[in-house]
Amino acid sequence: MAPLEFAAWTATTALGHGRGAQLAALRAGRSGLARAAFEDCALDTWIGAVEGLDAPLAGADAEWDCRNHRLARLALDQDGFRDAVAAARAELGAARIGVFIGTSTSGVLSTEHAYRARDREAGRLPAWFRHRTTHNPHAAAEFVRLQLGLENIALAVCTACSSSAKVFAAASRAIAAGVCDAAVVGGVDSLCLTTLYGFNALQLVSNDICRPADAQRRGISIGEGAGFALLRPARASGALALLGYGESSDAYHMSTPDPQGRGAALAMQDALARAGLGAADVDYINLHGTATPANDASEDQGVMAVFGEHGPTCSSTKGYTGHTLGAAGIVEAVFAALAVEHGFVPPSLNTRELDPALRARYALVPVEQRVRHAASNSFGFGGNNACLIFGRTA
């Protein structure tokens, strides 16, 4: 595929607002996770909450008000992202820049509030509830399109935890097909009771802090986050860029990955082939690494099948942010791009004793090294797998 440069990029998570906050926390080994204190959630768990989401959207944005869109707007305000898109819009035209946004639950928290406030006798939801502009998954893509003044396609991708990784693939295909000349890709998912209690019902939520690849790992810590990148065909050598993407489907189980990691391996192999790279060309893999026993073991199998025992340094960053679900793809794409830009591999935070059954080369301490190419894995329920590869253009 033709490389797509990062003309602008940003992320906001429990670590802070913008790229600089993410890098500083990764370098310091500082987690954004804390004991759950969200709404009236009674679960004994840890969460990664973003600060600064209390004020409702007002004015022209009022009809879009929900926690998810507050988070999206906050992220759009970081790292000069709006200005970069405005410059591209002036150059290319608003009708030539597409929007591709991943989310898993969109603004479901607003629906939770609406059902609590419903007229039980009449069976009516409150008049203030607006499903179309809040809970509707497409609302996230449409909100971003309107925020940035763009007029091309606005597409929402909802493939669970791979959603905002798959948007890179969708945008690449759209640009190659001439649908648009550039694309805003990204994702946003915010905390809600549906995911907290839903993942708990699946026995995936840990009462301990997230410990990826740890011998005593117990499951995920749920977080929230948002991130965006402006992609366009590379214009110069040395530009930070998306070099390849890979997608696959396990077709194994609705919520459990293939124990052999075959779907994960296919996605990684597809990404390498599309980037024109060999396994030895990748220096770092940002693992999906949820800290559930099944996911970590499956991903390890896939990594070993593709890269072997002398493969790249690997780590999971979910010990920093929690699992941001539909935003995990874009958040961890930003982390992988930071690894390339700064020559730094963050360790798998909170991992005290590496599971001896895992064979990949896990970083448990910070590593300063040249990162020519970094891969980022994102795997969703139903076997929706994606792998992205970032590096610099030749």
C-alpha positions as CSV (number, residue, x, y, z in Angstrom):
1,M,0.0,0.0,0.0
2,A,1.0,3.6,-0.4
3,P,2.2,5.1,2.9
4,L,-0.1,7.5,4.6
5,E,1.6,10.2,6.6
6,F,0.5,11.5,10.0
7,A,-0.1,15.1,9.1
8,A,-1.4,15.6,12.7
9,W,-2.2,13.2,15.6
10,T,-3.3,13.4,19.2
11,A,-4.7,11.3,22.1
12,T,-6.4,12.0,25.4
13,T,-6.7,9.3,28.1
14,A,-6.6,8.9,31.8
15,L,-2.9,9.8,31.5
16,G,-3.8,13.4,30.5
17,H,-4.7,15.5,27.5
18,G,-2.6,15.4,24.3
19,R,0.4,13.5,23.1
20,G,2.9,15.2,25.5
21,A,0.9,13.9,28.5
22,Q,0.8,10.4,27.1
23,L,4.6,10.4,26.5
24,A,5.4,11.8,29.9
25,A,3.4,9.2,31.7
26,L,4.8,6.3,29.6
27,R,8.3,7.5,30.3
28,A,7.6,7.9,34.0
29,G,5.8,4.6,34.4
30,R,2.8,6.4,35.8
31,S,-0.6,4.7,35.5
32,G,-3.8,6.6,35.1
33,L,-5.8,3.9,36.7
34,A,-7.6,4.4,40.1
35,R,-10.1,2.6,42.2
36,A,-13.5,2.9,40.6
37,A,-15.5,6.0,41.5
38,F,-17.9,6.4,38.6
39,E,-21.6,7.2,38.9
40,D,-23.1,4.7,41.4
41,C,-20.9,1.7,40.2
42,A,-20.6,-0.7,43.1
43,L,-18.0,-2.9,41.4
44,D,-14.6,-3.5,43.2
45,T,-12.4,-2.7,40.2
46,W,-10.0,-0.1,38.7
47,I,-10.9,2.4,36.0
48,G,-9.1,4.9,33.8
49,A,-11.2,8.1,33.8
50,V,-10.4,11.2,31.9
51,E,-10.5,14.5,33.8
52,G,-12.4,17.5,32.4
53,L,-15.7,16.0,31.2
54,D,-18.1,17.5,33.6
55,A,-19.2,20.6,31.7
56,P,-22.1,19.9,29.2
57,L,-21.8,20.9,25.6
58,A,-23.5,24.2,24.9
59,G,-24.6,26.3,22.0
60,A,-24.7,24.7,18.7
61,D,-23.2,21.5,20.3
62,A,-25.9,21.2,22.9
63,E,-28.0,18.6,21.0
64,W,-25.0,16.4,20.9
65,D,-24.2,16.5,24.6
66,C,-23.1,13.2,26.1
67,R,-20.0,12.0,27.8
68,N,-18.7,10.5,24.6
69,H,-18.9,13.7,22.6
70,R,-17.4,15.8,25.5
71,L,-14.4,13.4,25.3
72,A,-14.2,13.6,21.5
73,R,-14.3,17.4,21.6
74,L,-11.7,17.6,24.3
75,A,-9.3,15.4,22.3
76,L,-9.9,17.4,19.1
77,D,-8.7,20.5,21.0
78,Q,-5.3,19.0,21.7
79,D,-1.9,19.2,19.8
80,G,-3.2,21.8,17.2
81,F,-5.3,19.1,15.6
82,R,-8.2,21.4,14.6
83,D,-5.7,23.9,13.0
84,A,-4.0,21.1,11.0
85,V,-7.4,19.9,9.7
86,A,-8.4,23.4,8.9
87,A,-5.2,23.9,6.8
88,A,-5.8,20.6,5.0
89,R,-9.4,21.7,4.4
90,A,-8.3,25.0,2.9
91,E,-5.8,23.2,0.6
92,L,-7.9,20.2,-0.4
93,G,-11.5,21.3,0.1
94,A,-14.0,20.2,2.8
95,A,-15.5,17.7,0.4
96,R,-12.2,15.8,-0.1
97,I,-11.5,14.8,3.5
98,G,-13.3,11.8,4.9
99,V,-14.0,10.9,8.6
100,F,-13.6,7.4,9.9
101,I,-14.3,6.9,13.6
102,G,-14.3,3.8,15.8
103,T,-16.5,3.3,18.8
104,S,-18.0,0.4,20.7
105,T,-20.7,2.0,22.9
106,S,-20.9,5.6,21.6
107,G,-23.0,7.6,24.0
108,V,-24.8,4.7,25.8
109,L,-24.4,6.5,29.2
110,S,-27.0,9.0,28.0
111,T,-29.4,6.1,27.3
112,E,-28.7,4.7,30.8
113,H,-29.6,8.1,32.3
114,A,-32.8,8.3,30.1
115,Y,-34.0,4.8,31.2
116,R,-33.5,5.8,34.9
117,A,-35.5,8.9,34.3
118,R,-38.3,7.3,32.2
119,D,-42.0,7.7,32.9
120,R,-42.6,4.2,34.2
121,E,-46.4,4.4,34.0
122,A,-46.5,5.7,30.5
123,G,-43.4,3.8,29.4
124,R,-41.9,7.0,27.9
125,L,-38.3,8.1,27.9
126,P,-37.7,11.8,28.9
127,A,-38.2,14.5,26.3
128,W,-34.5,15.6,26.6
129,F,-33.2,12.2,25.4
130,R,-31.8,12.3,21.8
131,H,-30.8,8.8,20.7
132,R,-29.8,10.0,17.2
133,T,-27.2,12.5,18.4
134,T,-25.9,10.6,21.4
135,H,-26.2,6.8,21.7
136,N,-26.4,6.1,17.9
137,P,-23.0,4.7,17.0
138,H,-22.9,6.9,13.8
139,A,-23.3,10.0,16.0
140,A,-19.6,9.8,17.0
141,A,-18.5,10.1,13.3
142,E,-21.1,12.8,12.4
143,F,-20.1,14.8,15.5
144,V,-16.4,14.8,14.5
145,R,-17.3,15.7,10.9
146,L,-19.3,18.7,12.0
147,Q,-16.7,19.8,14.5
148,L,-14.1,19.9,11.8
149,G,-16.3,21.4,9.1
150,L,-15.8,18.5,6.7
151,E,-18.2,17.4,3.9
152,N,-17.0,14.0,2.7
153,I,-18.0,10.5,4.0
154,A,-18.5,10.1,7.8
155,L,-18.2,6.4,8.7
156,A,-18.5,4.8,12.1
157,V,-16.7,1.4,12.6
158,C,-18.0,-0.7,15.4
159,T,-16.1,-3.9,15.7
160,A,-15.7,-3.9,19.5
161,C,-12.1,-3.4,20.7
162,S,-10.6,-3.3,17.2
163,S,-12.9,-0.5,16.0
164,S,-10.5,2.4,15.9
165,A,-7.7,0.3,14.5
166,K,-9.9,-0.8,11.6
167,V,-10.6,2.8,10.7
168,F,-7.0,3.1,9.4
169,A,-7.8,0.3,6.9
170,A,-11.1,1.8,5.9
171,A,-9.5,5.2,5.3
172,S,-6.6,3.7,3.3
173,R,-9.0,2.0,1.0
174,A,-11.1,5.1,0.6
175,I,-8.1,7.2,-0.3
176,A,-6.8,4.6,-2.7
177,A,-10.2,4.4,-4.4
178,G,-10.4,8.2,-4.8
179,V,-13.3,8.7,-2.4
180,C,-11.2,11.2,-0.6
181,D,-7.8,12.8,-0.7
182,A,-7.2,12.7,3.0
183,A,-8.9,11.3,6.1
184,V,-9.4,12.0,9.7
185,V,-9.3,8.7,11.5
186,G,-9.8,8.0,15.2
187,G,-12.0,6.7,17.9
188,V,-13.7,7.6,21.2
189,D,-15.2,5.5,23.9
190,S,-16.3,6.7,27.3
191,L,-17.0,5.1,30.6
192,C,-20.5,3.8,31.2
193,L,-22.2,1.2,33.4
194,T,-23.1,-1.0,30.5
195,T,-19.4,-1.9,29.8
196,L,-18.4,-2.0,33.5
197,Y,-21.2,-4.4,34.5
198,G,-21.2,-6.2,31.1
199,F,-17.6,-7.1,31.2
200,N,-17.9,-8.0,34.8
201,A,-20.8,-10.4,33.9
202,L,-18.3,-12.1,31.4
203,Q,-15.9,-12.5,34.4
204,L,-13.3,-10.4,32.6
205,V,-13.1,-7.4,35.0
206,S,-10.4,-7.6,37.6
207,N,-10.6,-6.4,41.2
208,D,-6.9,-5.9,41.0
209,I,-5.1,-3.3,38.8
210,C,-4.6,-4.5,35.2
211,R,-1.4,-6.7,35.0
212,P,-0.7,-7.7,31.4
213,A,1.2,-10.9,30.9
214,D,1.5,-11.4,34.7
215,A,1.4,-14.9,36.1
216,Q,-1.3,-13.7,38.5
217,R,-3.3,-11.6,36.0
218,R,-7.0,-11.5,36.7
219,G,-8.5,-9.5,33.9
220,I,-9.1,-6.0,32.5
221,S,-9.4,-2.5,34.0
222,I,-11.8,-0.5,31.9
223,G,-10.7,3.0,30.7
224,E,-11.9,5.7,28.4
225,G,-10.1,7.7,25.7
226,A,-10.1,9.4,22.4
227,G,-7.6,10.0,19.7
228,F,-7.4,11.2,16.1
229,A,-4.9,11.3,13.2
230,L,-5.0,13.2,9.9
231,L,-3.8,10.8,7.2
232,R,-2.8,11.8,3.7
233,P,-0.5,10.3,1.0
234,A,3.1,10.8,2.1
235,R,4.7,13.9,0.5
236,A,8.3,13.6,1.7
237,S,10.8,11.0,2.9
238,G,11.2,10.6,6.6
239,A,7.6,11.3,7.5
240,L,5.9,9.4,10.3
241,A,3.3,7.2,8.5
242,L,1.0,4.3,8.4
243,L,2.9,1.7,6.3
244,G,0.6,-1.2,6.4
245,Y,-2.5,-2.7,8.0
246,G,-3.8,-6.2,8.4
247,E,-7.2,-7.6,9.2
248,S,-8.6,-11.0,9.9
249,S,-11.5,-12.8,11.6
250,D,-11.1,-15.8,14.0
251,A,-14.6,-17.1,13.3
252,Y,-13.9,-19.0,16.6
253,H,-16.1,-17.6,19.4
254,M,-18.2,-14.5,20.2
255,S,-16.0,-13.4,23.1
256,T,-13.0,-15.7,23.3
257,P,-10.0,-15.6,21.0
258,D,-8.7,-18.6,19.1
259,P,-6.4,-20.3,21.7
260,Q,-3.8,-20.9,18.9
261,G,-3.8,-17.2,17.9
262,R,-4.3,-18.0,14.3
263,G,-6.5,-15.0,13.6
264,A,-4.0,-12.7,15.4
265,A,-1.2,-14.2,13.3
266,L,-3.1,-13.7,10.1
267,A,-3.6,-10.0,10.8
268,M,0.1,-9.5,11.6
269,Q,1.2,-11.3,8.5
270,D,-1.3,-9.3,6.4
271,A,0.1,-6.0,7.8
272,L,3.7,-7.0,7.1
273,A,2.9,-8.0,3.5
274,R,1.0,-4.8,2.9
275,A,3.9,-2.8,4.3
276,G,6.4,-4.7,2.3
277,L,8.3,-5.7,5.4
278,G,9.7,-8.9,6.9
279,A,9.3,-10.0,10.5
280,A,12.8,-8.8,11.3
281,D,12.0,-5.3,10.3
282,V,9.7,-4.7,13.2
283,D,11.4,-3.5,16.4
284,Y,8.4,-3.1,18.7
285,I,4.9,-4.5,19.1
286,N,2.3,-2.7,21.2
287,L,0.2,-5.8,22.2
288,H,-3.5,-5.9,22.6
289,G,-2.5,-7.3,26.0
290,T,-5.7,-7.0,28.0
291,A,-4.4,-9.0,31.0
292,T,-7.1,-11.7,30.6
293,P,-5.6,-15.2,30.7
294,A,-7.1,-16.2,27.4
295,N,-6.2,-13.0,25.4
296,D,-2.6,-12.8,26.5
297,A,-2.0,-16.5,25.8
298,S,-3.6,-16.4,22.4
299,E,-1.8,-13.2,21.3
300,D,1.5,-14.7,22.5
301,Q,0.9,-17.7,20.3
302,G,0.2,-15.4,17.3
303,V,3.3,-13.3,17.9
304,M,5.5,-16.4,18.2
305,A,4.1,-17.8,15.0
306,V,4.9,-14.7,13.0
307,F,8.1,-13.4,14.7
308,G,9.6,-16.3,16.4
309,E,11.8,-16.5,19.6
310,H,14.1,-13.7,18.4
311,G,11.2,-11.3,17.6
312,P,10.7,-7.7,18.5
313,T,10.3,-6.2,22.0
314,C,6.7,-6.3,23.1
315,S,4.6,-4.6,25.7
316,S,1.0,-3.9,26.6
317,T,0.1,-0.3,27.6
318,K,-3.2,-1.1,29.1
319,G,-1.7,-1.0,32.6
320,Y,-1.4,2.8,32.0
321,T,-4.8,3.6,30.5
322,G,-7.0,0.6,31.1
323,H,-8.7,-1.0,28.2
324,T,-10.3,1.9,26.3
325,L,-12.4,-0.6,24.2
326,G,-13.4,1.1,21.0
327,A,-10.7,3.8,21.4
328,A,-7.9,1.2,22.1
329,G,-6.9,1.1,18.5
330,I,-6.2,4.8,18.0
331,V,-4.8,5.3,21.5
332,E,-2.3,2.5,21.1
333,A,-1.6,3.6,17.5
334,V,-0.5,6.9,19.0
335,F,1.7,5.0,21.5
336,A,3.3,3.0,18.7
337,A,3.9,6.1,16.7
338,L,5.5,7.7,19.8
339,A,7.8,4.7,20.1
340,V,9.0,5.4,16.5
341,E,9.3,9.1,17.0
342,H,11.2,8.9,20.3
343,G,13.0,5.6,20.2
344,F,11.4,4.5,23.4
345,V,9.5,1.3,24.3
346,P,7.3,1.6,27.4
347,P,7.2,-1.5,29.7
348,S,4.1,-3.5,30.5
349,L,3.2,-1.6,33.6
350,N,2.1,-3.4,36.8
351,T,3.5,-6.7,35.5
352,R,5.4,-8.1,38.6
353,E,6.0,-11.7,37.6
354,L,6.0,-12.6,33.9
355,D,3.8,-15.7,33.1
356,P,6.4,-18.4,32.3
357,A,4.1,-19.9,29.7
358,L,4.4,-16.7,27.5
359,R,7.3,-16.8,25.1
360,A,7.5,-13.4,23.4
361,R,10.1,-10.7,24.4
362,Y,8.1,-8.7,26.9
363,A,9.6,-5.4,28.1
364,L,9.2,-5.1,31.9
365,V,11.5,-2.1,32.2
366,P,11.7,1.0,29.9
367,V,13.8,0.4,26.8
368,E,15.6,3.1,24.9
369,Q,16.2,1.7,21.4
370,R,15.8,2.7,17.8
371,V,12.3,1.8,16.6
372,R,12.3,1.6,12.8
373,H,8.9,0.1,12.6
374,A,6.3,-0.5,15.3
375,A,3.2,-2.7,15.1
376,S,0.0,-2.2,17.1
377,N,-2.4,-5.1,17.7
378,S,-6.1,-4.7,18.4
379,F,-8.5,-7.6,18.8
380,G,-12.2,-7.4,19.3
381,F,-15.1,-9.7,20.2
382,G,-16.2,-12.0,17.5
383,G,-12.6,-12.4,16.3
384,N,-12.3,-9.0,14.7
385,N,-8.6,-8.6,14.5
386,A,-6.4,-5.8,13.2
387,C,-2.7,-5.0,13.1
388,L,-1.2,-1.6,12.1
389,I,2.4,-0.9,11.2
390,F,4.0,2.5,11.6
391,G,7.4,3.8,10.6
392,R,9.0,6.5,8.5
393,T,8.6,6.9,4.7
394,A,11.6,6.0,2.5
